[in-house]
Amino acid sequence: MKKAIQTRVFPDNDQMSREAALEIFKDVTVRLEQNESFVLGMATGNSPIKLYKELLGLFSTYKGSLTKFFTVNLDEYYGLGKENPDSYYQYMMKHFWGPLAEIHSTFHIETQTIIPNGIAADPVEESARYEKAIADLGGIDLQILGIGTNGHIGFNEPGSPGSSRTRLVELAEETIQVNRAHFGGDANKVPKQAYTMGVQTIFEAREIVLLVSGASKAAIMKELNSLNNPTEDIPASFLLNHPNVIIFADQLAISAYTS
Ligand code: F6R
């Protein structure tokens, strides 16, 4: 039988984000209520922006403590420090950590978030530090992902081995072209390298939520849907073997194989 990843389809990005936020919020708070920790793996980019907004709305009604809530990010541009407005650190401050810390005095950005340091002196040491930081938290409970138009997850570009762990990678030309929109349209301003969790690091998350929205993702989703087995050519396909992954998609993103 052909392998397929469980997929929930919504009419649009708003509804997709709302439903995904409800599920994630429930997962997080059930554990916090039991006085257990929860480690949420975060993605950046366009896909999770509304999800984070919805999550913040839900957290604003939450009366419990967030002391045991931790976040871990997928990736960070190489060469961008956390003060750099284009860094993923600043993206997280704007879209999630900053507002969450404002609502909840028990959420401390310094101690409850981890993200690679884009300006660390030694990339090998930084990658090892990052893996250790994730392991010290007890691993990732739920990882939020987006997918690149070339099938990347995190910045694991085509050709990334399934066994890969956090490391410094070269960005694919396609990724640079897509991401230049965040750099005033200038591809020369997009960093050419980034730290990313590896495919294996991601795979070890106990649960994975992949968000896919918009017509630009239709072609890669069709390709992913046609595969029986993982291939390094489409790193997202390694998720086919993960026991607990769910795709939240909007209609446009899967239009190429449903119409
Ligand atoms: C972001 C990341 C990337 C994005 C992917 C999709 O932290 O790791 O893999 O999830 O490039 O980006 P958007 O959501 O902008 O289409």
Boltz pocket constraint, residues with backbone or C-beta under 6 A from the ligand:
constraints:
  - pocket:
      binder: B
      contacts: [[A, 42], [A, 43], [A, 44], [A, 45], [A, 46], [A, 47], [A, 48], [A, 74], [A, 75], [A, 145], [A, 146], [A, 147], [A, 148], [A, 149], [A, 152], [A, 153], [A, 154], [A, 155]]
      max_distance: 6.0
